[in-house]
Amino acid sequence: MEDSELLRKRREKIDALKADGVDLYPNDVRVDHTTAEIQDRFGHLDEAALQDVTEKVSLAGRIIAIRNFGKAAFAVLQDRTGRLQVYIAKNILGDAPYTLFKRLDIGDIVFVAGRVFRTRTGELTVEANALRLLAKSLHPLPEKWHGLTDVEIRYRQRHLDLIVNPKVRDVFYRRSRIIQLIRRFMEDRDFLEVETPMMQPKAGGAVARPFKTFHNALGMDFYLRIAPELYLKRLITGGLERVFEINRNFRNEGMSSFHNPEFTMMEFYQAYATFLDLMTLTEDLFTHIARDLFGGLTFTYQGTEIDLTPPWTRLTVQEAILHYTELPPEVLQDPARAVAQARALGLDVKDDDPWGKVIMTIFEGTVESRLIQPHFITHYPVEVSPLSRRSADSPGLTDRFELYICGREIANAFSELNDPADQRERFLMQAKDREAGDDEAHVMDEDYVRVLEYGMPPTAGEGIGIDRLVMLFTDATSIRDVILFPHMRIKEDA
């Protein structure tokens, strides 16, 4: 009822302004400064020095606070760079503009011009000698936004979240900075940025459930891509020996604090390299970003200090299980005992699950959450790595690693399988899993096998979850905090 009354009053105010000939949404002003530029240019001057400054400034922003004092008032304006106080006095501004200001509300967007001075409390302030309304706000801003316990409201109404919470805006500025740093890092190493199809006739490149759509003109099903991998490796085969792509992937799966059905990945491939080379490159990339953001290689995530100083710990999957649990080594080598041990740990496995899948279930259930400092976990079983090259020393394992920091996977990489006969067998193995009910298993892709038959050079490739990386570098606990518009169930009143 209170909101309805406020809305009614604002509608009446808008009608009255229109009746008086006030243009509520003009588009003919020129803004010469931002709040940050004004702070940078004049923030170091005291009031005496400012008295000698003749330069006038102009800025525009949203009113987020007003303090009225009869024939004068202070307002706080917010633009994309920050906030700044404005002093509005009737005897300086003039009767008509001051009367207009008195009819404005918190949330309105205005233009202000004038000189810069300091108040008696020392706050840098613009003394307005010109003011215009640029956009009238119909809805009031939430007054107690920071006290909201229902964080979903922030995600559903991100525009309000960005207006009233500067820390949220800082997260997304930092996200943009991280992506810029990644691009420059890759380009400096002679990687070519490319774009591959978002809609694919086969959902390949990862073990995941896809979104399905239909193309009317072609009369065929398409899938939103779960990964760009198979297309990027086509480019490697075509002679583009170093490629990368930063873009969206889509996976029709559950949602959590670490999962969103639409997410951003950076995936890259380098010919004549192995997964060992990519470990070094990954260390170089992460430390490059950290030095830019933090000025060093240590930072705090949720109260824990993280140290990115290379070299990072390297353990095989089985070594990690043995290191972080008290299981005897022989349990991991005997499929039947591995199944029994997994069940004893309360993990869900089937009698006919392949050995590699059981081992990974044990790893995920007992080890992942303990990998706080950077860990490269290597040599994943073939059964869960359909596109990875077999290890020369252990054919049941692959030359693959996943990077874990703060108990979550950040990156996945491997030396690529480029033997077309072996790739066909892997696809057939995955097809059997699909027939057995695993709808996330990889589909047979004859066209990709044919690509390999032309000869793909020895290659290593990696995917890095941008959203999780941003979470790490912004101290965010939920992936929704680093995605501007996370997917959520529709609410009629949202």
C-alpha positions as CSV (number, residue, x, y, z in Angstrom):
1,M,0.0,0.0,0.0
2,E,2.9,2.3,0.8
3,D,4.5,1.7,-2.6
4,S,1.2,2.3,-4.3
5,E,0.7,5.6,-2.6
6,L,4.3,6.7,-3.5
7,L,3.6,5.7,-7.1
8,R,0.4,7.6,-7.2
9,K,2.1,10.8,-5.9
10,R,4.9,10.5,-8.5
11,R,2.4,10.1,-11.3
12,E,0.6,13.2,-10.1
13,K,3.9,15.1,-10.0
14,I,4.8,13.9,-13.5
15,D,1.4,15.1,-14.8
16,A,1.9,18.5,-13.1
17,L,5.4,18.9,-14.6
18,K,4.0,18.1,-18.0
19,A,1.2,20.6,-17.6
20,D,3.8,23.3,-16.7
21,G,5.7,22.5,-19.9
22,V,8.7,20.8,-18.4
23,D,10.4,18.4,-20.8
24,L,10.8,15.2,-18.7
25,Y,13.2,13.5,-21.1
26,P,15.3,15.9,-23.1
27,N,18.3,14.8,-25.1
28,D,20.2,18.0,-25.9
29,V,22.8,18.4,-23.1
30,R,26.5,18.1,-23.3
31,V,28.3,16.7,-20.3
32,D,32.0,17.6,-20.0
33,H,33.1,15.8,-16.8
34,T,32.5,12.7,-14.7
35,T,32.5,12.7,-10.9
36,A,35.8,10.9,-10.9
37,E,37.4,13.5,-13.2
38,I,36.2,16.3,-10.9
39,Q,37.7,14.5,-7.9
40,D,41.0,13.9,-9.8
41,R,41.3,17.5,-11.0
42,F,40.2,19.3,-7.9
43,G,40.3,16.8,-5.0
44,H,43.9,17.8,-3.9
45,L,43.0,21.5,-3.6
46,D,41.9,23.2,-0.4
47,E,39.2,25.8,-0.2
48,A,41.5,28.7,-0.5
49,A,43.0,27.3,-3.7
50,L,39.6,26.5,-5.1
51,Q,38.6,30.1,-4.7
52,D,41.1,31.0,-7.4
53,V,39.8,28.4,-9.9
54,T,37.6,30.0,-12.5
55,E,36.9,26.8,-14.5
56,K,33.3,25.6,-14.5
57,V,32.4,21.9,-14.6
58,S,29.3,20.1,-15.9
59,L,28.2,16.6,-15.0
60,A,25.1,14.5,-15.1
61,G,23.9,11.7,-12.8
62,R,21.2,10.2,-10.7
63,I,20.1,11.9,-7.5
64,I,20.6,9.4,-4.7
65,A,20.3,11.7,-1.7
66,I,18.8,15.1,-0.9
67,R,19.1,17.3,2.2
68,N,16.9,20.4,2.1
69,F,17.6,23.6,4.0
70,G,14.8,26.0,3.0
71,K,16.3,28.1,0.2
72,A,19.2,25.8,-0.3
73,A,19.9,22.1,-0.5
74,F,22.6,19.5,-0.9
75,A,22.1,16.6,-3.3
76,V,24.4,13.7,-4.1
77,L,24.7,12.7,-7.8
78,Q,26.0,9.3,-9.0
79,D,27.4,8.6,-12.4
80,R,29.3,5.6,-13.8
81,T,32.5,6.7,-12.0
82,G,31.3,7.5,-8.5
83,R,29.4,10.1,-6.5
84,L,29.7,13.8,-5.9
85,Q,27.9,16.3,-3.8
86,V,26.1,19.3,-5.4
87,Y,25.1,22.5,-3.6
88,I,21.8,24.0,-4.9
89,A,20.9,27.5,-3.6
90,K,18.0,29.6,-4.8
91,N,20.0,32.9,-4.9
92,I,22.7,31.2,-7.2
93,L,20.6,29.0,-9.3
94,G,17.7,31.3,-9.9
95,D,14.0,31.1,-9.0
96,A,12.7,28.9,-11.9
97,P,15.5,26.2,-11.8
98,Y,15.3,26.1,-8.0
99,T,11.6,25.6,-8.1
100,L,12.1,22.8,-10.5
101,F,14.7,21.2,-8.3
102,K,12.3,21.3,-5.3
103,R,9.8,19.2,-7.4
104,L,12.4,16.5,-8.1
105,D,12.8,13.2,-6.4
106,I,15.6,10.8,-5.4
107,G,16.1,8.6,-8.5
108,D,15.7,11.4,-11.0
109,I,18.6,12.0,-13.5
110,V,19.8,15.7,-13.8
111,F,22.4,17.9,-15.4
112,V,24.3,20.3,-13.2
113,A,27.0,22.9,-14.0
114,G,28.9,25.3,-11.8
115,R,32.1,25.9,-9.9
116,V,33.8,23.6,-7.4
117,F,34.3,24.4,-3.8
118,R,34.7,22.8,-0.4
119,T,32.0,22.9,2.3
120,R,32.8,23.8,5.9
121,T,33.2,20.1,6.6
122,G,35.8,19.9,3.7
123,E,33.7,17.9,1.2
124,L,34.3,18.6,-2.4
125,T,31.1,20.0,-3.9
126,V,29.8,21.5,-7.1
127,E,27.9,24.8,-6.6
128,A,25.2,24.7,-9.3
129,N,24.5,27.7,-11.4
130,A,22.6,25.6,-14.0
131,L,20.3,22.5,-13.5
132,R,18.1,20.5,-15.9
133,L,16.0,17.5,-15.5
134,L,17.1,14.8,-17.9
135,A,14.9,11.8,-16.9
136,K,12.1,11.6,-14.4
137,S,12.0,8.5,-12.2
138,L,8.5,7.1,-11.7
139,H,9.5,4.4,-9.1
140,P,11.3,5.3,-5.9
141,L,14.6,3.7,-5.1
142,P,14.6,1.2,-2.2
143,E,15.6,3.1,0.9
144,K,16.9,0.1,2.9
145,W,18.5,-1.8,0.0
146,H,21.6,-2.9,1.9
147,G,19.4,-4.5,4.6
148,L,17.6,-6.8,2.2
149,T,18.0,-10.5,3.1
150,D,16.3,-11.8,-0.1
151,V,19.3,-11.6,-2.5
152,E,17.2,-12.9,-5.3
153,I,15.6,-9.4,-5.6
154,R,19.0,-8.1,-6.4
155,Y,19.5,-10.6,-9.2
156,R,15.9,-10.1,-10.5
157,Q,16.2,-6.3,-10.5
158,R,19.9,-5.8,-11.4
159,H,19.3,-2.3,-12.5
160,L,18.4,-1.3,-9.0
161,D,21.3,-3.3,-7.6
162,L,23.7,-1.4,-9.8
163,I,22.2,2.0,-8.9
164,V,22.3,1.7,-5.1
165,N,25.2,-0.7,-4.5
166,P,28.6,0.6,-5.8
167,K,30.3,-2.6,-4.8
168,V,28.2,-4.5,-7.3
169,R,29.2,-2.1,-10.1
170,D,32.9,-2.6,-9.1
171,V,32.5,-6.3,-9.6
172,F,31.4,-5.9,-13.2
173,Y,34.1,-3.3,-13.9
174,R,36.6,-5.8,-12.6
175,R,35.1,-8.6,-14.7
176,S,35.6,-6.5,-17.8
177,R,39.2,-5.8,-16.7
178,I,39.9,-9.5,-16.3
179,I,38.6,-10.3,-19.7
180,Q,40.7,-7.5,-21.2
181,L,43.8,-8.8,-19.5
182,I,43.1,-12.3,-20.8
183,R,42.7,-11.1,-24.4
184,R,46.0,-9.1,-24.3
185,F,47.8,-12.0,-22.7
186,M,46.7,-14.4,-25.4
187,E,47.3,-12.0,-28.3
188,D,50.8,-11.3,-27.0
189,R,51.5,-15.0,-27.4
190,D,50.3,-15.0,-31.0
191,F,46.9,-16.6,-30.4
192,L,44.2,-15.6,-32.9
193,E,40.8,-14.7,-31.5
194,V,38.0,-16.5,-33.4
195,E,34.2,-17.1,-33.2
196,T,32.6,-20.5,-33.7
197,P,28.9,-21.5,-34.1
198,M,26.6,-21.1,-31.1
199,M,24.0,-23.4,-32.8
200,Q,25.5,-26.7,-33.8
201,P,23.9,-29.8,-35.5
202,K,25.6,-32.0,-32.8
203,A,26.2,-31.1,-29.2
204,G,29.9,-32.0,-28.8
205,G,33.0,-31.0,-27.0
206,A,31.9,-31.8,-23.5
207,V,30.0,-34.3,-21.4
208,A,26.8,-32.3,-20.8
209,R,23.1,-32.1,-21.6
210,P,22.3,-29.6,-24.3
211,F,19.5,-27.2,-25.1
212,K,17.7,-28.1,-28.3
213,T,16.1,-25.9,-30.8
214,F,14.8,-26.2,-34.4
215,H,15.7,-24.3,-37.6
216,N,12.6,-23.8,-39.7
217,A,14.3,-22.9,-43.0
218,L,16.7,-25.9,-42.8
219,G,14.1,-28.2,-41.3
220,M,16.5,-29.6,-38.8
221,D,17.4,-29.7,-35.1
222,F,20.2,-27.6,-33.7
223,Y,21.7,-27.5,-30.2
224,L,23.0,-24.5,-28.3
225,R,26.7,-25.3,-27.9
226,I,27.9,-27.0,-24.8
227,A,31.5,-26.2,-25.9
228,P,33.3,-24.8,-28.9
229,E,36.0,-27.5,-28.7
230,L,35.3,-29.5,-31.9
231,Y,35.1,-26.4,-34.1
232,L,38.3,-24.9,-32.6
233,K,40.1,-28.1,-33.4
234,R,38.8,-27.9,-36.9
235,L,40.7,-24.6,-37.1
236,I,43.8,-26.2,-35.8
237,T,43.6,-28.8,-38.5
238,G,43.1,-26.0,-41.0
239,G,46.4,-24.5,-40.0
240,L,45.4,-21.8,-37.5
241,E,47.8,-23.2,-35.0
242,R,46.9,-21.0,-32.0
243,V,43.3,-20.0,-31.5
244,F,41.1,-18.8,-28.6
245,E,37.5,-17.9,-28.1
246,I,35.8,-16.1,-25.2
247,N,32.1,-16.7,-25.4
248,R,29.0,-18.4,-24.1
249,N,28.3,-22.0,-23.5
250,F,24.9,-23.5,-22.7
251,R,24.2,-26.6,-20.6
252,N,20.8,-27.8,-19.7
253,E,21.6,-28.7,-16.2
254,G,20.9,-27.8,-12.6
255,M,21.8,-24.4,-11.0
256,S,23.8,-23.7,-7.9
257,S,26.2,-21.2,-6.5
258,F,28.8,-22.4,-9.0
259,H,26.6,-23.3,-12.0
260,N,24.5,-21.2,-14.4
261,P,22.9,-22.8,-17.6
262,E,24.5,-19.9,-19.6
263,F,28.1,-19.2,-18.8
264,T,31.3,-17.8,-20.2
265,M,34.3,-19.8,-21.1
266,M,37.7,-19.0,-22.6
267,E,38.8,-22.0,-24.7
268,F,42.1,-22.1,-26.5
269,Y,44.2,-24.5,-28.5
270,Q,47.9,-24.6,-29.3
271,A,49.5,-26.8,-31.9
272,Y,52.8,-28.6,-31.0
273,A,52.2,-28.3,-27.3
274,T,51.2,-30.7,-24.5
275,F,49.1,-30.4,-21.4
276,L,52.4,-29.8,-19.5
277,D,53.0,-26.7,-21.5
278,L,49.5,-25.4,-20.7
279,M,50.2,-25.8,-17.0
280,T,53.0,-23.3,-17.3
281,L,50.9,-21.0,-19.5
282,T,48.0,-21.2,-17.0
283,E,50.3,-20.2,-14.1
284,D,51.6,-17.3,-16.2
285,L,48.0,-16.1,-17.1
286,F,46.7,-16.2,-13.6
287,T,49.7,-14.5,-12.1
288,H,49.5,-11.9,-14.8
289,I,45.9,-11.1,-13.8
290,A,46.7,-11.1,-10.1
291,R,49.6,-8.7,-10.4
292,D,47.4,-6.3,-12.3
293,L,44.5,-6.5,-9.8
294,F,46.3,-6.9,-6.5
295,G,49.8,-5.8,-7.2
296,G,51.1,-9.2,-6.2
297,L,50.4,-13.0,-6.1
298,T,48.5,-13.2,-2.8
299,F,44.9,-12.2,-2.2
300,T,42.1,-13.2,0.2
301,Y,39.1,-15.2,-0.8
302,Q,36.3,-15.6,1.8
303,G,38.8,-15.0,4.6
304,T,41.5,-17.4,3.3
305,E,44.7,-16.2,1.8
306,I,45.4,-17.6,-1.6
307,D,48.9,-17.8,-2.9
308,L,49.4,-18.0,-6.7
309,T,53.2,-18.2,-6.5
310,P,54.4,-20.8,-9.1
311,P,55.0,-23.7,-9.3
312,W,51.6,-24.9,-8.2
313,T,51.0,-28.4,-6.7
314,R,50.7,-31.2,-9.2
315,L,49.0,-34.5,-8.2
316,T,47.5,-37.2,-10.3
317,V,43.8,-38.1,-9.5
318,Q,44.9,-41.2,-7.6
319,E,47.7,-39.4,-5.8
320,A,45.2,-36.8,-4.6
321,I,42.9,-39.4,-3.3
322,L,45.6,-41.2,-1.4
323,H,47.0,-37.8,-0.1
324,Y,43.7,-36.5,1.2
325,T,42.2,-39.8,2.4
326,E,43.3,-42.8,4.4
327,L,42.4,-45.3,1.6
328,P,45.0,-48.0,0.9
329,P,46.4,-47.8,-2.7
330,E,45.1,-51.3,-3.6
331,V,41.5,-50.2,-3.2
332,L,41.8,-47.9,-6.1
333,Q,43.2,-50.6,-8.4
334,D,40.5,-53.2,-7.8
335,P,37.2,-52.2,-9.5
336,A,35.0,-54.2,-7.1
337,R,36.7,-52.8,-4.0
338,A,36.6,-49.3,-5.4
339,V,32.8,-49.6,-5.8
340,A,32.5,-51.0,-2.2
341,Q,34.6,-48.2,-0.9
342,A,32.6,-45.5,-2.7
343,R,29.4,-46.8,-1.2
344,A,31.0,-47.0,2.2
345,L,31.7,-43.3,1.8
346,G,28.0,-42.7,1.0
347,L,28.7,-42.1,-2.7
348,D,26.3,-43.1,-5.5
349,V,27.8,-45.7,-7.8
350,K,26.5,-48.7,-9.8
351,D,28.0,-52.2,-10.0
352,D,28.6,-51.9,-13.7
353,D,30.1,-48.4,-13.6
354,P,33.5,-48.4,-15.3
355,W,36.5,-48.2,-13.1
356,G,37.4,-44.6,-14.2
357,K,33.9,-43.3,-13.3
358,V,34.1,-44.9,-9.8
359,I,37.5,-43.4,-9.2
360,M,36.3,-39.9,-10.2
361,T,33.2,-40.3,-8.0
362,I,35.5,-41.0,-5.0
363,F,37.7,-38.0,-6.0
364,E,34.8,-35.6,-6.3
365,G,33.3,-36.8,-3.0
366,T,36.4,-36.7,-0.9
367,V,39.1,-34.5,-2.4
368,E,37.7,-31.6,-4.4
369,S,36.6,-29.4,-1.5
370,R,40.1,-29.7,0.1
371,L,41.9,-28.2,-2.8
372,I,42.1,-24.7,-1.5
373,Q,45.5,-23.5,-2.8
374,P,46.1,-24.0,-6.6
375,H,46.3,-27.6,-7.6
376,F,46.8,-29.2,-11.0
377,I,45.1,-32.6,-10.8
378,T,46.3,-34.8,-13.7
379,H,45.9,-38.1,-15.5
380,Y,42.1,-38.6,-15.6
381,P,40.7,-42.0,-16.6
382,V,39.9,-42.5,-20.3
383,E,36.3,-43.3,-19.4
384,V,35.6,-39.7,-18.4
385,S,37.9,-38.1,-21.0
386,P,36.5,-38.9,-24.4
387,L,38.6,-36.2,-26.3
388,S,41.9,-36.5,-24.4
389,R,45.1,-38.2,-25.6
390,R,46.0,-41.4,-23.8
391,S,49.0,-41.4,-21.5
392,A,52.0,-43.2,-23.1
393,D,52.9,-44.7,-19.7
394,S,49.4,-45.6,-18.6
395,P,46.9,-46.2,-21.5
396,G,44.0,-46.3,-19.1
397,L,44.7,-42.7,-18.2
398,T,44.9,-39.5,-20.2
399,D,47.3,-36.5,-20.4
400,R,44.8,-34.2,-18.8
401,F,44.6,-31.8,-15.9
402,E,42.0,-29.8,-14.1
403,L,42.9,-26.7,-12.1
404,Y,41.4,-26.4,-8.7
405,I,41.4,-23.3,-6.5
406,C,39.3,-22.8,-3.4
407,G,37.7,-26.3,-3.8
408,R,36.3,-25.7,-7.2
409,E,37.4,-26.5,-10.8
410,I,38.5,-23.4,-12.6
411,A,40.1,-24.9,-15.8
412,N,40.2,-28.2,-17.7
413,A,42.9,-29.0,-20.2
414,F,44.5,-31.9,-22.0
415,S,46.7,-33.1,-24.8
416,E,44.3,-33.6,-27.6
417,L,43.4,-36.9,-29.1
418,N,44.3,-36.7,-32.8
419,D,44.2,-40.4,-33.7
420,P,41.0,-40.7,-35.7
421,A,40.6,-44.5,-35.1
422,D,41.0,-44.0,-31.3
423,Q,38.6,-41.1,-31.4
424,R,36.0,-43.2,-33.2
425,E,36.3,-45.9,-30.5
426,R,35.9,-43.3,-27.8
427,F,32.7,-42.0,-29.5
428,L,31.4,-45.5,-29.7
429,M,32.1,-46.1,-26.0
430,Q,30.2,-42.9,-25.2
431,A,27.3,-44.0,-27.5
432,K,27.0,-47.2,-25.4
433,D,26.7,-45.0,-22.3
434,R,24.0,-43.0,-24.0
435,E,22.1,-46.2,-24.8
436,A,22.4,-47.2,-21.2
437,G,20.7,-44.0,-20.1
438,D,23.5,-41.4,-19.7
439,D,22.1,-38.5,-21.7
440,E,25.2,-36.4,-21.0
441,A,27.5,-38.8,-22.8
442,H,29.2,-37.5,-26.0
443,V,27.4,-38.2,-29.3
444,M,29.0,-39.8,-32.3
445,D,30.4,-37.1,-34.6
446,E,31.4,-38.6,-37.9
447,D,32.2,-35.3,-39.4
448,Y,34.7,-34.5,-36.7
449,V,36.4,-37.9,-37.1
450,R,36.7,-37.1,-40.8
451,V,38.4,-33.9,-39.9
452,L,41.0,-35.8,-37.9
453,E,41.5,-38.1,-40.8
454,Y,43.0,-35.2,-42.7
455,G,45.6,-34.9,-39.9
456,M,45.5,-32.6,-36.9
457,P,48.9,-31.7,-35.5
458,P,49.8,-32.7,-31.9
459,T,47.8,-30.1,-29.9
460,A,46.9,-29.1,-26.4
461,G,43.8,-27.3,-25.5
462,E,42.2,-25.7,-22.4
463,G,38.9,-24.2,-21.2
464,I,38.8,-21.7,-18.4
465,G,35.5,-20.8,-16.7
466,I,35.5,-17.0,-16.8
467,D,32.6,-16.7,-14.3
468,R,34.4,-18.8,-11.7
469,L,37.6,-17.0,-12.3
470,V,35.8,-13.7,-11.7
471,M,34.3,-15.1,-8.5
472,L,37.8,-15.9,-7.3
473,F,39.2,-12.5,-8.1
474,T,36.2,-10.6,-6.7
475,D,35.6,-12.6,-3.5
476,A,32.2,-13.6,-4.7
477,T,30.4,-16.7,-3.1
478,S,27.8,-17.2,-5.9
479,I,28.1,-17.2,-9.7
480,R,25.0,-15.0,-9.7
481,D,27.1,-12.2,-8.2
482,V,29.4,-12.1,-11.3
483,I,26.7,-12.6,-14.0
484,L,24.7,-9.4,-14.7
485,F,21.5,-11.3,-15.5
486,P,21.6,-14.8,-14.1
487,H,18.8,-17.2,-15.1
488,M,16.0,-17.5,-12.6
489,R,12.5,-18.8,-12.4
490,I,10.0,-16.2,-13.6
491,K,7.9,-14.4,-11.0
492,E,4.9,-12.4,-12.0
493,D,5.8,-9.6,-9.5
494,A,9.5,-9.6,-10.3
